[in-house]
Amino acid sequence: MGYSKDHRTVLLVTLLLSIAIDLGASWALGHIELGSTARVAVALAPVPAKIAVIALILQAIRRLDEFQKRVHFEAVTVAFLSTGVAVIVYGYLEKAQAVGPLNMGLVWTFMVFFYAIGYFIAKVHYR
């Protein structure tokens, strides 16, 4: 992506902070007795860091040339649509009692996996 070294550092630190907040919120919700207002506050704690990561990635993408923007757009399209299909299929498998409840970490895994596939497909297509 169109990152400067400083931008990469800020993104990495923000991403790591976001993951730490996720882990902390997940741990707190599973291990600490909280009232309903506190539980909602802890559940929403990761949102600002997620928004910051989105903003930093969007900034980097805006610095790319048109070709790279197109490649990333196609990768995101593949990831978005494929993740939707995967979640629907998983939901049916859950109703069939073939799998357990859907884990939000699994959805992110689907998205990253399908993004990588979409990026590869776009790169090969435009070669």
N, C-alpha and C positions, 0 to 999 in steps of 0.2 A: 504494500500500500504506500501512499504518498506521505510517509512519516519522516520527520527530522529525528535525529537522535534524542533530542529533548522531548519531543512529542511521544516517541516510543517509551521513554522512561516514565512519563506522566501516565500514559495508558497502562503500562505494566503495573505501576504502583496502584493505580485506581482499580484495576482488575483484581489484583491481589487483595486489596482492601475490601472490595465487593465480595469476594469469595469468603474472606474472614467474617464479614458481617453475616453472610448466608449461614455459615457454619455455626456462628454464635447464636443467631436467631433460632436455627433448627434445634440446637442443643437446649437453649433456654425453654423453648416450647415443649420439649420432650422431658425435661428434668426439673423444672421449677414450677411450683404452684403459683399461678398468677390469676388475678381477677380478669374479667372479660375485657375491660378497657386496656389493661396492661398487655394482655395476649394479642389484642389487635395492634397495639403500638409496636410490639416486638415483631409481629408478622409483617408489618409495613416498614420496618427499619431498613431492609435492603433496597427499597425503592430509590432513594436519592443516589446511591452509588450506582445502581443499574442505569439510571438516567444519565449520570456522568459518563459511564462507559459508552453508552449509545452516542452521546454528543461527541466524544473524542473520536470514535470510529467514523461518524458522519463527517467530522472535520477532515479526517484523513482521506476519505473517499472523495470529498469535494476538491481535493488537491490533485487527484489523478487525471490523466489525460482521458479523452473520450473513449478510447479503446478499452482501457482498464476499467473505466466505469461500466461499460457495457458487459464486460466479463463478470464483474462483481454483481451486476444487476441480474444477469442470467443465473448465477450461482445462488443468489438469494431467492429468486423465483423458484428454482428447483427445490431448495431447502424448505421454503414456505409450503409449497404444495405437497411435497413428499412427506413432510412432517404431519400435515393435516391428514393425509391418507393413513400414515402409520398410526396416528392416535385413534382414528376411527376404527381401523382393523383391531388395534389393541382393545378398544372398547367392546367390540364384538367378542373377542377372545375372552375378555373378562366376564361378559355375560354368559359365555359358554363354560365358565369356570375352568378355563384352560390356563389362565395366568392370574396372578394376584393383582391388587390395586395398582393403578398407574402411579409411578413415582415421578415427581417433577424433574429430578435429575436425569431420568431416562428420556424425557422429552428434549432436554438440552442436548443429550447425547445424540438423539435422532437428528436434531437440527444441525449440529456440527458435522456429523457424518454425511448428511445429505448436502450440506453446503460444499464440503470437499468434493463430493461426486459432481455437483453442479459446476464447480469451478473447473474441474478436470474436463468435463464435457465441453464447456465453453472454450477453454484454451485449445482443445483439439479441434473444435469446429472452426475456430478463427485462424488456425495455423496456416 
